[in-house]
Amino acid sequence: MKLFLACCLIFIGLAACTPSEDSLESLFGIKHNVVVLASSALELSPAEVSFTPSTEAEAVGEESSVCAVLAGGVSVKDSDNEVQRLLNGATLDATVTTSDGATHEFKCQSSRWALSGRVVPSNEIAACVQPSCSRQAIPIGSKVRSIAISSTAPVHALGIYWASSSASDRDRK
């Protein structure tokens, strides 16, 4: 019993020292790759805005998305409605080009809420696009060379980021 309690205390201690929730998940084999492409405000429109990741963006799991941060300080219960309000009917599209020259169209739109934001400090909401609504991913291990994002109507974004995760890979097998 003492050994069990000691192990529990060590695990809790390790978890308390981790810098983010992503690190805790990595203890269970879940991989995340998040790269902030723009951390300042920009306007999205039908004209594509292109980014070259400054650090390695990679597909580490079956889920991959490009997200436009729309606001911070939004409660989780209001997040979906607030994303729709801020988009005002606009839809996003992204083209992801990988290091092998292949292009992948991201057209399936969703919203995302995060307690700890990627661009704003907390309660961040974002409109995201992924390859398809069935979450069919770009090949795992693909390195991202560039990302272009556009919107059917003007959208004010606070920043843009790439995200890939293996969190739901086990659910598919």
C-alpha positions as CSV (number, residue, x, y, z in Angstrom):
1,M,0.0,0.0,0.0
2,K,2.8,2.4,0.8
3,L,4.5,1.6,-2.5
4,F,1.2,2.4,-4.3
5,L,0.8,5.7,-2.5
6,A,4.4,6.6,-3.2
7,C,3.9,5.9,-6.9
8,C,0.7,8.0,-6.9
9,L,2.6,10.9,-5.3
10,I,5.4,10.7,-7.8
11,F,2.9,10.7,-10.7
12,I,1.0,13.7,-9.3
13,G,4.4,15.5,-8.7
14,L,5.4,14.8,-12.3
15,A,2.0,16.0,-13.6
16,A,2.3,19.2,-11.6
17,C,5.6,20.0,-13.1
18,T,4.4,19.7,-16.7
19,P,4.1,22.9,-18.7
20,S,0.7,22.1,-20.3
21,E,-2.1,19.7,-20.6
22,D,-0.4,18.4,-23.8
23,S,2.5,17.2,-21.7
24,L,0.4,15.2,-19.4
25,E,-1.2,13.5,-22.4
26,S,2.2,12.6,-23.7
27,L,2.7,10.4,-20.6
28,F,0.0,8.2,-22.2
29,G,1.5,8.2,-25.7
30,I,-0.7,11.0,-27.1
31,K,1.3,13.3,-29.5
32,H,0.5,16.9,-30.2
33,N,2.1,19.3,-32.7
34,V,1.0,22.9,-32.5
35,V,2.7,25.7,-34.3
36,V,1.6,29.3,-34.1
37,L,1.8,30.8,-37.6
38,A,0.6,34.3,-36.6
39,S,0.3,35.7,-33.1
40,S,-1.0,39.1,-34.0
41,A,-4.3,40.3,-35.5
42,L,-4.9,40.0,-39.2
43,E,-7.9,40.2,-41.6
44,L,-8.9,37.1,-43.5
45,S,-10.6,37.5,-46.9
46,P,-11.0,35.7,-50.2
47,A,-7.4,36.6,-50.9
48,E,-5.2,33.8,-49.4
49,V,-2.8,34.7,-46.6
50,S,0.2,32.3,-46.7
51,F,2.5,31.2,-43.9
52,T,5.7,29.2,-43.7
53,P,6.0,27.6,-40.3
54,S,9.0,28.9,-38.4
55,T,9.3,25.6,-36.5
56,E,8.5,22.1,-37.6
57,A,4.8,21.6,-38.3
58,E,4.0,18.0,-38.7
59,A,1.1,15.6,-38.9
60,V,1.6,13.5,-35.7
61,G,-1.8,11.8,-35.8
62,E,-5.0,11.4,-37.7
63,E,-6.3,14.8,-36.6
64,S,-4.9,17.9,-38.3
65,S,-6.3,21.4,-38.5
66,V,-5.6,25.0,-39.3
67,C,-7.3,27.4,-36.8
68,A,-8.1,31.1,-36.8
69,V,-8.3,32.5,-33.2
70,L,-11.3,34.8,-33.0
71,A,-11.5,35.8,-29.4
72,G,-10.5,35.1,-25.8
73,G,-12.4,35.3,-22.5
74,V,-15.3,33.3,-23.8
75,S,-17.0,30.6,-21.7
76,V,-17.1,27.1,-23.1
77,K,-20.9,27.1,-23.1
78,D,-21.0,30.2,-25.3
79,S,-18.1,29.2,-27.6
80,D,-19.9,27.7,-30.6
81,N,-22.5,30.5,-30.8
82,E,-19.7,33.2,-30.4
83,V,-17.6,31.6,-33.2
84,Q,-20.7,31.6,-35.5
85,R,-21.4,35.3,-34.6
86,L,-17.8,36.4,-35.2
87,L,-17.7,34.5,-38.6
88,N,-20.9,36.2,-39.6
89,G,-21.6,33.5,-42.2
90,A,-18.1,33.3,-43.6
91,T,-16.4,30.0,-44.2
92,L,-12.7,29.3,-44.1
93,D,-10.6,27.2,-46.4
94,A,-6.9,26.3,-46.1
95,T,-4.4,24.7,-48.4
96,V,-1.6,22.8,-46.7
97,T,1.5,21.9,-48.7
98,T,3.7,19.2,-47.4
99,S,7.5,18.8,-47.9
100,D,6.8,16.2,-50.7
101,G,5.0,18.8,-52.7
102,A,1.5,17.4,-52.1
103,T,-1.3,19.8,-51.4
104,H,-4.2,19.1,-49.1
105,E,-7.4,21.0,-49.0
106,F,-8.9,21.7,-45.6
107,K,-12.6,22.6,-46.0
108,C,-14.5,21.0,-43.1
109,Q,-15.1,23.8,-40.6
110,S,-15.5,23.4,-36.8
111,S,-15.0,25.5,-33.7
112,R,-12.6,25.0,-30.9
113,W,-12.4,26.2,-27.3
114,A,-9.3,26.1,-25.2
115,L,-8.9,27.0,-21.5
116,S,-5.3,27.8,-22.1
117,G,-5.1,29.5,-25.5
118,R,-2.4,29.3,-28.2
119,V,-2.7,33.0,-29.1
120,V,-4.7,34.6,-26.2
121,P,-4.2,33.7,-22.5
122,S,-7.4,31.9,-21.7
123,N,-10.8,30.8,-22.9
124,E,-9.8,31.0,-26.5
125,I,-12.2,30.3,-29.3
126,A,-11.2,29.5,-32.8
127,A,-12.7,28.6,-36.2
128,C,-10.8,25.6,-37.6
129,V,-10.7,23.7,-40.8
130,Q,-9.6,20.1,-41.4
131,P,-9.2,17.9,-44.4
132,S,-12.7,16.4,-44.3
133,C,-15.6,16.1,-41.8
134,S,-14.8,12.5,-41.3
135,R,-11.4,13.7,-40.1
136,Q,-9.5,11.9,-42.8
137,A,-6.0,13.1,-42.1
138,I,-3.0,13.9,-44.2
139,P,-0.4,11.1,-43.9
140,I,1.0,10.8,-40.4
141,G,4.7,12.0,-40.5
142,S,4.1,14.6,-43.2
143,K,6.0,17.8,-42.7
144,V,4.2,21.0,-43.5
145,R,6.0,23.3,-45.8
146,S,3.4,26.0,-46.2
147,I,-0.2,26.9,-45.2
148,A,-2.5,29.3,-47.1
149,I,-5.8,30.3,-45.5
150,S,-8.7,32.3,-46.9
151,S,-12.3,33.3,-45.9
152,T,-15.4,33.7,-48.1
153,A,-16.0,37.1,-46.4
154,P,-13.9,39.4,-44.2
155,V,-13.0,37.8,-40.8
156,H,-10.9,39.5,-38.1
157,A,-8.5,36.9,-36.6
158,L,-6.3,37.4,-33.6
159,G,-3.9,34.8,-34.8
160,I,-3.5,31.5,-36.8
161,Y,-2.1,28.1,-35.8
162,W,-1.5,24.6,-37.1
163,A,-2.5,21.7,-34.8
164,S,-2.2,18.0,-35.1
165,S,-2.9,15.3,-32.6
166,S,-3.0,11.5,-32.2
167,A,-5.6,11.8,-29.3
168,S,-8.3,10.0,-31.3
169,D,-6.2,7.7,-33.3
170,R,-6.9,4.8,-30.9
171,D,-10.7,5.3,-31.3
172,R,-10.5,4.5,-35.0
173,K,-8.7,1.1,-34.6
